Amino acid sequence: MHPSVKYPKPAFRTVTEKIVCEMIFVRSVFSRYLFFVSQSTIQTYLLQRATTVSPRIGTEDNIMIVRMLTVRNSLAFVSLALLLSSSVAWLPRPSLALLPTASSSPVLTGPAFPATVVVESLPHSTTDENSSLVIEESVEAPSPVPLEQRTSLVLQYGPTAVSVWTGTLATFVLNNVGNIGPIPASSAVSLAAALGLPEKFALAVMCGSFAGMVRFAVVPSILAGGLLGVCCAGMLRLFDSKGWLVGCGGRLGFVAQVACTMQFVARGSWGLLAASPATPSVAALVNPSLYAPGRLLSSFTQLPSIILSTIAGGIFMRSWKQVLGQSSKPVVKRIGSSVGAVGATGLLGSALIPAAAGPIFCGSFIGMSAPGKLPTLTSLVGACAMAGACQVAMTGVLLGGWGGKLGTAALLGVVLYRGLTHLIGEPSTELTPKPMVTHEPVPVISPVQ
């Protein structure tokens, strides 16, 4: 017999009963939250109308009430997120699999809703030729994450988060205060990281540098730039833990773009991190007038040059990496790494062809794709062509100097190309490793019953 385990929570007769109760509770809380927010939104709208139409009716008081309601909506949203995340932890994770037998069906013993339930474990049992199977596992109480494990997680991801934050702030200062431009700033920071840091932290610095390419129109101050670095580090941690888009070129730029967009939307909706009381214009997020027929025609005339520049950037980056990455000298090998190749491509493109620096830099992101994603030169060229078309398609979105916009176009190009090749059934070009020695299959001899 295993020792008894005490549960502080009420016991349910079946797992299904507990799941249904938790779902009803979460649904009731969520419905109350929706009513609360809708009521606050209506009040906010009416007060804004009253302030606009009739300025003489307590303008300052109305503005203060509007701000208070906005803060209340924000706190309600955060509390709902915490509640839903905690409700997921409340759902049962049964470690006892009970299979019903012909004579009985297992039910947890004890009163209906006791304050403390003592669950007796089942003894280890064996099966014979006349009995059915009985599972011998015992119920174990869920244990919290030990402090040592949480500390090790912080120490494990802490240097990566610091690298992302440093890359964001350094690029942001060089771009907006030093006025050297977003692409040279990101390229210089990435190349310096490739020379001085291990590849893991150099990649983190480069991800932060993509977020630091943002302009003051989107992130208005250096303090907001530092907070953007924190947001980008958290977003990269989420993508890494979930394994999203691993091996696809443009993934780090897309992470930076998501972090930048989240901060911009928060600042525009709730007045957070704003340098002035005026909220930013929504035109920085999307401008439908840029998709007018006349402007679309002019954008399509630039499509061939953008595609060719993107292809040139992808081929140059991959060639740089293949040539210098095989060097025996440590410094040259660091410059020939993925981070160093992207930084060198961006710097050379900005210096030699400034008008095409953006597409060239975008193509270098596609060159970072894993060999399993884009194994051949044809696939690289196809993905670069798709990314060039995506750059033209994103003409009217993420305006004003957005961080990670080029990386998002590169990622879309890789995903669209891979999806198209799977749709038309293009044969795989990846090589399947063959065994060095082949043997004839050995016949399996069944034991005599």
Secondary structure, 3 states (H helix, E strand, C coil): CCCCEEECCCCCCCHHHHHHHHHHHHHHHHHHHHHHHHHHHHHHHHHHHHHHHCCCCCHHHHHHHHHHHHHHHHHHHHHHHHHHHHHHHHCCCCCCCCCCCCCCCCCCCCCCCCCCEEECCCCCCCCCCCCCCCCCCCCCCCCCCCHHHHHHHHHHHHHHHHHHHHHHHHHHHHHHHCCCCHHHHHHHHHHHHHHHCCHHHHHHHHHHHHHCCCCCCCCCCHHHHHHHHHHHHHHHHHHHHHCCCCCCCCHHHHHHHHHHHHHHHHHHHHCCCCCCCCCCCHHHCECHHHHCHHHHHHHHHCHHHHHHHHHHHHHHHHHHHHHHCCCCCHHHHHHCCHHHHHHHHHHHHHHHCHHHHHHHHHHHHHCCCCCCCCCCHHHHHHHHHHHHHHHHHCCCECCCCCCCHHHHHHHHHHHHHHHHHHHHCCCCCCCCCCCCCCCCCCCCCCCCC
